[in-house]
């Protein structure tokens, strides 16, 4: 059964000392002592200088900087993404969550500051309100040839191979859910 983002974080924190030899508090002291101001710089330093995996380095960087995305509740992150000019995209997001949720009980939605990561054993999609009128769905479909609708991700997000741009709930169709299901199956 998929863990909630909070449960996954708690497990990582619990395993940190066993896996790395130091507690979260000890790693935060090391990261703070580096005086690096940016999340990405801290992650890169921890990976390069200390051999940490990206997941642990990311956790430590968020803890060090007390990032809003790390501290915020998942529902608050989603609410913030679909507020203001992007509020009209929330029904589209809800339709995607409903469609993807039918793939299996192991689907996990992990909200970040600007998008929602969709995972199984690993991430297979992201849902991102990119403009006030468009929600982008990033999908991991390695080896799939891009089409007019299933674009190569390009500079959209390096963590996915393709992007589909959506403007309305009717865009959550059989073709899109087929691509998402294919990515879900490959992530298992």
C-alpha positions in Angstrom: 0.0 0.0 0.0 1.4 3.4 -0.9 2.4 5.7 1.9 1.3 9.3 2.3 4.0 11.9 1.8 4.1 12.4 5.6 4.6 8.7 6.2 7.3 8.5 3.5 9.2 11.4 5.0 8.9 10.0 8.5 10.3 6.7 7.2 13.2 8.5 5.5 14.0 10.4 8.7 13.8 7.1 10.8 16.2 5.4 8.3 18.6 8.3 7.9 21.1 7.3 10.7 21.2 3.7 9.7 21.7 4.5 6.0 24.1 7.5 6.3 25.6 7.3 9.7 24.1 10.6 10.9 20.8 11.8 12.2 18.8 14.5 10.5 19.8 17.0 13.1 23.5 16.2 12.4 23.1 16.6 8.7 21.2 19.9 9.1 24.2 21.2 11.1 26.6 20.1 8.3 24.4 21.7 5.6 23.9 24.9 7.7 27.7 25.2 8.2 28.2 25.2 4.4 26.4 28.6 4.4 25.0 27.6 1.0 21.8 29.7 0.4 20.0 27.7 -2.2 18.2 24.3 -2.0 19.9 23.0 -5.2 23.4 24.0 -4.0 22.9 22.2 -0.7 21.6 19.1 -2.5 24.6 19.1 -4.9 27.1 19.6 -2.0 25.6 16.7 0.1 25.6 14.4 -3.0 29.1 15.3 -4.1 30.9 15.8 -0.8 29.1 13.2 1.3 27.8 10.6 -1.2 24.2 11.0 -0.2 21.4 9.9 -2.5 19.2 12.6 -4.0 16.3 11.7 -1.8 18.2 12.1 1.4 20.0 15.2 0.2 16.7 16.7 -0.8 15.2 15.9 2.7 18.2 17.5 4.4 18.1 20.6 2.2 14.4 21.1 2.9 14.9 20.7 6.6 17.9 23.1 6.6 16.1 25.8 4.8 12.7 25.0 6.5 11.1 25.1 3.0 7.5 26.0 2.8 6.8 23.0 0.6 8.4 20.7 3.2 6.4 22.1 6.1 3.1 22.7 4.3 0.2 20.2 4.5 -0.4 18.5 1.1 -4.0 19.9 0.8 -2.6 23.4 1.5 -0.1 23.0 -1.4 -2.8 21.9 -3.8 -5.1 24.7 -2.7 -2.3 27.3 -3.3 -1.6 25.9 -6.8 -5.2 26.3 -7.8 -5.9 29.7 -6.3 -6.1 33.1 -7.9 -5.8 33.1 -11.7 -5.5 29.3 -11.7 -8.6 28.6 -9.7 -10.5 27.7 -12.8 -8.2 24.7 -13.4 -9.1 22.9 -10.2 -12.0 20.9 -11.8 -9.4 19.7 -14.4 -7.0 18.7 -11.7 -9.9 16.8 -9.8 -10.8 15.0 -13.0 -7.2 13.8 -13.5 -6.9 12.7 -9.9 -10.1 10.7 -10.2 -9.0 9.1 -13.5 -5.5 8.2 -12.3 -6.8 7.0 -8.9 -8.7 4.2 -10.7 -5.4 2.6 -11.8 -4.8 1.0 -8.4 -4.6 1.5 -4.7 -0.8 2.1 -4.9 -1.2 5.5 -6.7 0.3 8.2 -4.6 -0.3 12.0 -5.1 2.6 14.0 -3.5 2.0 17.7 -3.8 5.1 20.0 -4.1 5.1 23.8 -4.2 4.4 24.1 -8.0 3.1 20.7 -9.1 1.8 17.3 -7.8 4.1 14.3 -8.3 2.1 11.1 -9.2 3.9 7.9 -8.1 3.6 4.2 -7.8 6.9 2.5 -6.9 8.4 5.6 -8.7 7.1 8.8 -10.2 5.3 8.3 -13.4 3.6 11.7 -13.9 3.3 15.2 -12.7 0.3 17.6 -12.7 1.2 21.2 -13.0 -1.0 24.3 -13.4 1.3 26.2 -15.8 -0.8 29.2 -16.7 -4.3 30.5 -15.8 -5.7 28.6 -18.7 -3.5 25.5 -19.0 -2.7 22.5 -16.9 0.4 20.5 -18.1 0.6 16.7 -17.5 4.1 15.4 -17.5 4.3 11.7 -18.2 7.2 9.2 -18.1 7.0 7.3 -21.3 10.6 6.6 -22.2 10.9 5.4 -25.8 7.5 6.7 -26.9 7.7 8.9 -30.0 6.3 12.4 -29.5 3.2 13.4 -31.4 1.4 16.7 -31.8 -0.4 16.1 -28.5 2.2 14.0 -26.7 5.1 16.4 -26.8 8.6 15.8 -25.8 9.0 17.4 -22.4 11.9 19.6 -23.5 12.5 22.3 -20.8 9.1 21.7 -19.1 10.5 19.2 -16.5 13.5 17.0 -16.6 11.8 14.4 -14.4 9.3 13.4 -17.2 9.8 12.4 -20.8 6.6 13.9 -22.3 4.0 16.6 -21.8 0.4 17.0 -22.6 -1.2 20.4 -22.4 -4.8 20.5 -21.1 -7.3 23.4 -21.2 -10.6 21.7 -20.1 -12.0 18.7 -18.4 -12.9 17.2 -21.8 -9.1 16.9 -22.5 -9.0 14.1 -19.8 -10.0 11.6 -22.4 -9.3 7.9 -23.3 -6.0 8.8 -25.1 -4.6 10.7 -22.2 -5.6 8.2 -19.6 -4.1 5.4 -21.8 -0.7 7.2 -21.8 -1.0 7.7 -18.0 -1.9 4.0 -17.5 1.0 2.9 -19.7 3.4 5.1 -17.5 1.7 3.7 -14.3 2.2 0.1 -15.5 5.9 0.8 -16.3 6.4 2.4 -12.8 5.4 -0.8 -11.0 
